[in-house]
Amino acid sequence: MTVSSNCVNCPAHNSANLVRLGIDMSNFDYVVALAGNPNTGKSTVFNSLTGLRQHTGNWPGKTVGRAEGAFQYNEKRYKIVDLPGTYSLLSTSTDEEIARDFILFGQPDVTIIVVDASRLERNLNLTLQVLEITDRAVLCLNLIDEAKRHHITIDDRLLSKKLGIPVIPATARQNVGIPELIKAVHSVASGEYICNPYKMKSQIKNVSHAVDDLEQKLKTEFPNLANTRWIALRLLEGDQRVTDAVKSSEIGNLTPAETENA
């Protein structure tokens, strides 16, 4: 079916690109990406969400392992893909390239960003980069027990307001917060919660004019593309994958309004 721009509860994923990325969505309603820095308990979150409903393999054409799992909620079937743990999405390594390409080109219905609540500031770099690419995300404040043990208090409601996405405190190894995380994922995937993610507005000396000019050209060529400034920055950095996608007009299909889902 073709997803219309006013169909907020329709799946947003790009089925054709997911197939190319090795993801079979034939028996699922939504796809969820699981992103995060290494050592944030991301694998524990994955196991808590999926239980025994998971399998492993490699990414197409890569030697990097991939884990997939599933869960059901409110009569909807969710496939969850555990992305490689990375510190950024700048595509300077194979792991970063895989994670970035899955979020950008696969357009998961929700991206869960797992952060270490006891090292939140360090983890926010990846969080903000993810929010530059997608408008559908949930932040999992994992290891909240460790934060409390170090006398760190996090106002999750204020953080949610600032980031414009749901923020769920959790201790995955004890299953604390996992039911709330699943509910938040469903709310975003189904359109019950409309994210308004924070976008970085920092100006880059001697580059801002070039970014603005290129962004305007992208908006003219691809009027439905949501993350034009991020794309412009990647083009100026010489990101080959993004450059190829712009040249082939593949980038113009990366909008829920034009995505066709099986």
ZAMARGU-4260 file (C-alpha; in steps of 0.2 Angstrom, whole numbers, plus 5000, padded with zeros to 4 digits):
<rodrens>
0) 5000/5000/5000 | 5005/5018/4998 | 5007/5028/5014 | 4999/5045/5013 | 5005/5060/5022
5) 4990/5060/5034 | 4992/5042/5038 | 5001/5045/5055 | 4998/5027/5061 | 5004/5018/5045
10) 5021/5010/5045 | 5034/5022/5039 | 5048/5009/5035 | 5055/5007/5018 | 5051/4989/5013
15) 5061/4989/4997 | 5077/4996/5006 | 5074/4984/5020 | 5075/4969/5008 | 5091/4976/5001
20) 5097/4977/5019 | 5093/4959/5022 | 5077/4962/5032 | 5061/4951/5029 | 5046/4961/5034
25) 5033/4949/5027 | 5026/4943/5044 | 5028/4960/5054 | 5019/4976/5055 | 5033/4987/5061
30) 5052/4987/5062 | 5062/4994/5076 | 5080/4998/5076 | 5090/4997/5092 | 5105/5009/5093
35) 5117/5014/5106 | 5135/5016/5111 | 5145/5001/5116 | 5143/4996/5135 | 5126/5004/5138
40) 5117/4987/5140 | 5110/4988/5123 | 5111/4969/5121 | 5102/4967/5138 | 5088/4978/5132
45) 5087/4968/5116 | 5086/4951/5126 | 5073/4959/5137 | 5062/4964/5122 | 5064/4948/5112
50) 5066/4934/5124 | 5070/4918/5114 | 5062/4925/5098 | 5078/4930/5090 | 5091/4924/5078
55) 5108/4930/5072 | 5117/4932/5055 | 5128/4944/5046 | 5124/4960/5037 | 5123/4958/5018
60) 5141/4959/5011 | 5148/4962/5028 | 5157/4951/5041 | 5148/4961/5055 | 5136/4951/5065
65) 5117/4955/5066 | 5104/4950/5078 | 5086/4951/5075 | 5071/4947/5086 | 5053/4950/5088
70) 5039/4955/5101 | 5021/4957/5100 | 5011/4971/5108 | 4993/4977/5106 | 4990/4964/5092
75) 5004/4971/5082 | 5020/4962/5077 | 5037/4970/5079 | 5053/4965/5072 | 5068/4973/5081
80) 5085/4974/5073 | 5100/4976/5085 | 5112/4988/5076 | 5131/4988/5079 | 5136/4998/5095
85) 5144/5015/5089 | 5149/5031/5096 | 5143/5041/5080 | 5135/5039/5064 | 5148/5048/5053
90) 5152/5032/5043 | 5170/5032/5048 | 5169/5013/5051 | 5160/4998/5045 | 5149/4998/5061
95) 5145/5016/5059 | 5141/5014/5041 | 5129/4999/5044 | 5120/5009/5058 | 5118/5025/5048
100) 5112/5016/5032 | 5099/5006/5042 | 5092/5021/5050 | 5093/5033/5035 | 5088/5021/5021
105) 5078/5007/5030 | 5068/5021/5039 | 5063/5010/5054 | 5046/5014/5061 | 5055/5018/5078
110) 5073/5019/5083 | 5077/5015/5101 | 5092/5024/5107 | 5100/5015/5122 | 5110/5026/5133
115) 5120/5024/5150 | 5110/5034/5162 | 5126/5036/5173 | 5136/5043/5158 | 5122/5052/5149
120) 5132/5067/5143 | 5144/5056/5134 | 5130/5046/5126 | 5120/5061/5120 | 5131/5064/5105
125) 5125/5048/5096 | 5107/5052/5102 | 5107/5069/5093 | 5115/5062/5077 | 5100/5049/5077
130) 5088/5063/5079 | 5095/5072/5064 | 5091/5057/5053 | 5074/5051/5060 | 5059/5059/5067
135) 5053/5043/5076 | 5064/5038/5091 | 5063/5033/5109 | 5077/5036/5122 | 5080/5021/5134
140) 5089/5028/5150 | 5096/5011/5154 | 5107/5007/5170 | 5096/5020/5179 | 5101/5010/5195
145) 5119/5013/5192 | 5115/5032/5190 | 5106/5032/5207 | 5120/5023/5215 | 5132/5037/5209
150) 5119/5050/5216 | 5114/5055/5199 | 5097/5061/5196 | 5089/5063/5179 | 5073/5072/5176
155) 5066/5061/5162 | 5051/5072/5159 | 5061/5087/5156 | 5073/5077/5145 | 5059/5071/5135
160) 5052/5089/5133 | 5069/5095/5127 | 5073/5081/5115 | 5055/5080/5109 | 5054/5061/5110
165) 5048/5048/5124 | 5062/5045/5137 | 5060/5029/5147 | 5071/5025/5163 | 5075/5007/5164
170) 5086/4994/5171 | 5085/4981/5158 | 5094/4967/5167 | 5080/4967/5180 | 5066/4970/5167
175) 5063/4987/5175 | 5056/4999/5163 | 5054/4987/5149 | 5035/4986/5148 | 5035/5005/5148
180) 5048/5005/5134 | 5037/4993/5123 | 5022/5005/5126 | 5032/5020/5121 | 5038/5011/5105
185) 5020/5006/5101 | 5014/5024/5104 | 5027/5031/5092 | 5025/5017/5079 | 5006/5019/5078
190) 5006/5038/5078 | 4998/5040/5095 | 5014/5050/5100 | 5021/5062/5087 | 5039/5066/5090
195) 5046/5083/5088 | 5065/5079/5089 | 5078/5092/5094 | 5088/5097/5079 | 5106/5105/5082
200) 5107/5123/5076 | 5125/5126/5078 | 5133/5137/5065 | 5150/5131/5057 | 5162/5146/5053
205) 5165/5148/5034 | 5154/5133/5030 | 5136/5139/5035 | 5133/5148/5019 | 5138/5133/5009
210) 5126/5122/5019 | 5112/5134/5018 | 5114/5135/4999 | 5115/5116/4997 | 5101/5113/5009
215) 5090/5125/4998 | 5094/5116/4982 | 5090/5099/4991 | 5073/5106/4996 | 5069/5111/4979
220) 5074/5095/4971 | 5067/5084/4985 | 5053/5094/4993 | 5047/5080/5004 | 5064/5076/5012
225) 5064/5080/5030 | 5082/5080/5035 | 5089/5091/5021 | 5102/5100/5032 | 5110/5084/5038
230) 5110/5077/5020 | 5119/5094/5015 | 5132/5092/5028 | 5136/5074/5023 | 5137/5079/5005
235) 5150/5093/5010 | 5160/5080/5020 | 5161/5069/5004 | 5150/5055/5011 | 5150/5043/4996
240) 5134/5033/5000 | 5124/5049/5003 | 5132/5057/4987 | 5127/5041/4977 | 5109/5042/4984
245) 5107/5060/4979 | 5114/5057/4961 | 5102/5043/4959 | 5087/5052/4967 | 5086/5037/4979
250) 5086/5050/4993 | 5070/5057/4986 | 5061/5041/4991 | 5066/5043/5009 | 5049/5050/5015
255) 5035/5041/5024 | 5023/5050/5012 | 5030/5041/4997 | 5035/5025/5004 | 5027/5009/4998
260) 5025/4995/5011 | 5021/4977/5008
</rodrens>
